[in-house]
Amino acid sequence: MKKTILTSAMLLLVAVATQAGGLMTNTNYHIAFNRMMARGASFDIDAAYSNPAGLAWGYDGWQLSLNFQKPWQNRDIEMSIYGFLDSDFKKKYPGKASAPIVPALFAAYKHDRWALSAMIGIVGSGGFVKYDEGVPMFNVPITAMMAQKGIMPGSYTLDSQMKGKQYIYGAQLNFTYKITEWLSAAVGVRASYYDGYYRGHVVATPGEAPVPDEGGDPLVSLQLDCDQRGWGVAPILGLDFHKGPLTVAAKYEFRTRLNIPNKTNRLEASVKGMTPEQVAALFGAKMAPYKDGAKTRYDMPSLLAVAVGYEFTPKFRATAEYHFFDDRHAKMAGDRQKTLKHGTNELLLGAEYDVSDVLTLSLGGQRTDYGLSDDYQQNTSFACDSYSIGLGAAVNISKKVRLNAGYFITLYSKYTKQIPAGDKAKGLGYYGTGCDATETYSRTNNVIGIGIDYKF
């Protein structure tokens, strides 16, 4: 029982507020994505990310673009345990994920048949998440252990909380060349820097009033405070076929290997009645991955993007796009990627219409299928398949200045994980309760954004 508790507690891998894209990768940097979604056939400044080869048909001269987005998201877990403490037990653990204003900067220069472009943004994850009441994988085992000892809820206080931060900053540089009048190619490289932390504690103390984790005489105390930072590099290739109203574009991003070392400020576990040596002997192997200097894999998967754009009239354009993130070959902590059924598949559709020389309206949608499994889903890191809808406008303030504004909402499917009593991975059923249980994961996501494009 005690081993189950600490094993769960040491699996503190907090995944925070992701935006559009795969499990570890963002795709929404420029506001044109927010308002249209499918931008893989773009020739505008956002092509510095979405279609670098397409800049061969873009604006001659310098372009700059500065974009700001504000995402907000809930990540909730609803736990149901059947027959726990002689009754059915249900509880919702709300998680609040947030991020400050998220910027992205684009720059490009084109002359004759070649172009240089760059992009700086948050290329993976991006934000904070906090569970003020902890999560089931921490709280339930302790409650079960106390009950087995005859210590029932109400006779002790359980103080549980977890929070985390995860940002992957990226800087990308591309070179584009027009090979023929209808074919161009691009080669690029992106450097990614991972910056995250994980903080969590679960403290059970006698009585009804909370006792700080410093001092007192806790029955159980689990503490984790860990910072992680590291970086990786990946090349990028692109092709663009453009003839008349038709554009067919492809981009391939290689896997970014991120093997991130720990800077562990605190890693402690204690159970009343056990000596530190006994805890170390029993749980040392489980604590090892979170010790100072130990490394965790957070690879960003390779990405294949293919888009077809068509200009039906000089004022009306539409794009269909497909993304494949090869998540099963991007290493995660504990080789968790092997539990996925397949890599992430995304389908995107978008259209825009020039109402006038000043105003363009756009609308788009995206379907994301992650290939999830029960073994992949964890309290501290879970995903849900989704549909996204984006809309917005572009306003030409002058011949050189364009304002983009957009909003998109992501509608997630709930994922229910079945945990039978005696589950071999848990040994004793739901985190030591010996009961059938389910966990239902749900999310909400909204993003608004505004940006300025400037042509010199």
N, C-alpha and C positions, 0 to 999 in steps of 0.2 A: 504494500500500500504506500509506504513512504517513498519507495523508488518511483512509483507512478507519479506522485506529486512532484518530485524534483525533476524528473524527466520532462514533464509538461512545462514546468517553470523555465527550464533552460532552453526551451524552443522559442525564445522571444525573438522572432524575426518579423518585425512590424513592417508591413507594406502600407505605404501612405498614398496620398491622393494622386492617383494616376489620372491622366487626361485621355484624349483620343489616341488610339493606337494599340500596340500589343501589351503583353504582360509587363514588359520592362521598358517599352519604347513609346515616346510621344510622337505624334505626327502633326499636331496643331501648334504651329509657331506664328504663322502670319494670319491676320484676321480674314483674309480671303478664304481660308479653310473654314473658319467658323460660319461664314455666310453661304458657302457653296459645297464644302466637304471634298468633292472630287477635283483635285487641282493637279493631277499628274500629267496633264497636257498643257500646262500654263507656259506662256512666254513672258509673263510679267515678272517683277522683282521677286515674288515668292518662289519662282522656279529655282532660285539659288538652293532651296531645299527640295522642292517637290519634283523638279524636272530640270536639272542643271544643263542637260544637252539642249533644251528648248530655248535657252538664252541666245542661241545663234540666230534666232529670228526675233529677238527682242529689240529694245530701244538702243540706238547708237549713242554712246556716251556714258556718263555716270548716273547711277541710281542709288538712292538710299531709302530705307524703310525702317521705321521704328514702331513697334507694336506692343500693346499692353493688354493683358488678359486677367480676369478675376474669376477663378473657379471656386465653387463650394460644393461640398459633398457630405453625405451621411454614409456610414458603413456599419450596419446593424447586424447583430447575431441574436436569434431567438432560439432558446434552448428548451427542449421538452424531454423530461425523464419520466419513464413510466414505472410506477411502483417504488419511487425513491422516498425513503423515510415513511413507508407505508401509505403513500399517496402519490398521485401524479403531480409533477412539479413543472411549472413553466415560468420562464423569465426572459425578458428582453434586455440585452446589453447594448445600449446605444453608443455608437462611435462617431465622433465629430472629426471630420477631416477638413483641413483648410490650408490655404496658401495665401501669402501676400500677393500683391500685384506682380504678375509674371511677365517680364519683358523679353523681347527678342529683337535682334538687330540684323538687317540684311544690307548688303552692299554689292554692287555689280558695275563692271565697266566693259563695254563692248566696242570693238573697232573692226570694221570690215568683217572678216571671217572668224574672228576669235573673240572670246570673252573670258574675263576673270570674275569670280563671284565668291562671296563669303557669307556665312550665317553664324550667329552666336545666340544660343538659347538654352533652355532646360530640355534636354533631349530624352530624359527618362525620369519617370516618377515626378516628384515635385510638390512637396508640401509636408504637412504635419497631420498626425492622427492621435487622438486621445480617447481612452476609455476610462471615464471617471469612476466607474464601478467595477473595473477589471473586466475579465473575460471568463467564460465557463472553464476553460482548461486550467485556470489557476484556482478558481473559487470552489468548484465542485469537489475535487479530490480532498481538499482540506475539510470541507463540510462532511464528506463521507467518513474520513478518518476520525473526526471528532465524534460522530455518531457511534462509530464502532467502539469508541472508548467510553461511551455513555455521556458525552458532552454534547448536548443538543443546542441547536440554534436558539439564541436568546440568552444563553449563559456565557457567551463570549462575543467579542467584537472582531469582525473581519474587515481589515483595511486593505483594499486592493485597488491598484491603479496601474495602467500601462500607457505609454506614449512613445512616439518615435518621429523622427524626421528622416526624409530620404530625398535627396536631389542628385541628379546626374546632369552636370553642366557640359555643354558641348560647343566646340568651335570647329566649323567646317570650311574648307577652302576647295574651290573647283576651278578647273581649266576646261573651256569648251572650244571646239573647233568645228566649223562647217566643212565637211568633207566634200560634198557635192551640193548642188542647188536644192536638193531635197533630203539630204541625210547629214546629221551632225552627231558628234560624240563628245562625251565629257568624262573626265577622270578627276577624282577628288579624294580627300582624306578628312576624317573627323577625329579629333582628340576629345575624349570624354573624361570628366573628373567626377568621382563619386564622393558625396559628403552626406553622412548620416549619423544618427545616434539612436540608441535604444535605452529607455529608462523604464524600469518596472519594479514593483514590490507587491508582495502579499504578506501581511502580518496578522496572525491570529493571537489575540490577547484575552486573558480572563476578564469577565465583567462586561458591562454594557457600554462603557465609555471608551473611546479610542485611546490607545497608548502610542505615543510617537515611537518610530522604529529605533531611535536612540534611547537607550535606557529601558526600564520596565523589564518584564519577564515574559517574553512572548512564548506561546506554545509552539508556533511555527513562524519562521521568518525566511523569506526569499527575497533577495536583493540583486538587481542588475543595473549597472550604469556603464555603458560601452559606447565609445565613439569609433567611427570607421571612415577612413579616407583613402582614396587611391585613384589610379587613372589607367586608361587604355586607349588604343588607337585602332582605327579600321579604315581600309580603302573603300571607295565608292566608284561605281562605273555607271555610265548612262548612254542611251542612244535615243535619237529622236528622228522620226520620219515625218516630213511635212510637205504636202503637195496639195495645192488648192485648198479646199475647205477641210481636208482630212489631216489629222495629226495622230500618229501612233508613237507612244513613248514607253521606254522601259528603263528601270533603274535597279541596280543591285547593290545593297550595302552588305559588306562582309561582317561577320560576327566580331563584336568588341569583347575581348577577354578582360574581365574585371575580377581580379583576385585581391580582395580588400583586407588589409590587416586590422586587427583590433587594437585600440588603445583603451584598455579596460580600467576604469576608475574604481569599480566596486563589483564584486562577484561573490556573494555569500549565500549559504544555505545552512539552516539549523533547525533541528527538531528537538523539543525538550526531552531530556532523558538520554540523548546521544552525545558522545564526545566529538570534538572536531575531527579526531582521527577516524572515528567510525563513519562519520559523514563522508570524509575524503575517500575511505576505503570502498564505500558503497557507491558513491556518486561521482568519483573523480573523472571517470571516462565521459560522463554526460556533461560535466562542467568544462572539460578540456576545450571544446570548440569556441568558448567565449572567454578564454584566458587571454591576457595581454600578449599581443604578438601573433595569436592564431589568425588564420585567414579564412574568409568566406567568399564563395563565388557568387557574383551577381552579373553574369555575362549578359550583354545585350545581343539578341539573336540576329542572324542575318535576315535581310528583308529583300524580297523580290516584289517590285511594284510595276504593274503594266496598266497603261491607260490609253483609251481611244477618245479623241475629241473631234467634234464636227461642228462646223459653222454653217448652220442651216440658212441663215440670212446674215447680212452685215450687222444685224442687231441682236441675233439670237444664237447662243452657243450652248452646247451640252457636252458633258464628259461622263464616261463610264470607266471605272477603275477597279483593279483587284490588287490586294496585298496578301502576301504570305510571309508570316514571321516563323522562322524555323526554331521554335521554342524548345523542341525536344533535343536539339543539339547545342543549346546554350546552357552551360552548367549553372545550377543553382545549389544552394546549401543542401547537403545530404543527398545529392543527385535527385532532387525532387522533380526535375524536368522529366524523368523517366516515367512518372505516374500519369503524365498527360496522354490523352488518346491520340492527339495529333497537334501540329502547330496551329497557330492562329490564322484563320481565314477571315478576310474582310472584303466586302463588296461595297462600293461607293458609287453614287449617282449624283450629279450636280448640273445645274443649268443657270444661266444668267441672261438677262435681257436689258438692252440699253433703251430705257424709256426716252432719253434725250441725250444730247451731247454732254449733259451735266450729270445725269443720274442713271445708275445701273442697279437693278434689283436682282437678287439671286436666292436660290433655294437648293438644299441638298440633303442627302441621307446616307447613312452608313449602317451596315450590319456586321457585327463582330461575333465570331464563334471561336472560343478558346480551346475547345477539346478537353474540357474539365473532367475530373474524376473525383470520387470521394476521397481517395488517398491524397490528392493534390490539395484539397481544401483544408485550411487550418484556421483556427481562431485568429491568429496573428497575421495571416496572409491568405486572402481569398479573392476570387474573381467571380464575375457573373456575366454571362453572355448578354448582348445588348443591341438595341437599335438607337441611333442618334439622328436627330433632325436639326439642321442648321438653316438660318436665314439671315438676311441683312442687306446692306446697300453699300455702294461705292459712289462717292460724290466728287466730281472733278471741280475742285475749287478754282483752279486755273489750268493752263496747259501743262504746267509743271508739277502741280500739287494735287494729290488725290487723297481723300479721307475714306477709310474703310471702317465700317461698324458692323458687328455681327453678334449673334447669340446662338448657342446650341444647347440642347438638352439631351441627355442620355437616359433612355428607358431600359432598365435592367430586368432580366428574368431572375426570379428568386431561385436559389439553389438549395435543395434540401438534402442533407447528408444523413444517411441511415447508419446508426451505430448499434448493432445488436449486442445483447448481453453475451459475454464470453468472446467478443471480438478478439481474434488472435493478436492483432496489433496492440490491443490495450491490455490483454491478459485477463482483466477482471471487468470487462464491459466498459460502460461509459466512465472513463477516468477513475476507475476503482469503485463504482457504485454497484456493479453487478447487475445493472438494469438496461433494458432496451431504451434507446434514446434517439432523438433527431436533433440536428442543428440546421436552422434555416438562415442562410446568408442573403442579405439584401443591400442594395446600394441606391443612392440617388446622385445625380451629377448635373450641374448647370455651369455654363461658362459664358461670360460676356466679354467683349473686347472691342478695342478701338485702336486704329493705327494710321500713320501718315506715310505715304509714298512720295518721294521727291525726285524729280528728274533735273539734272543740271544741263 
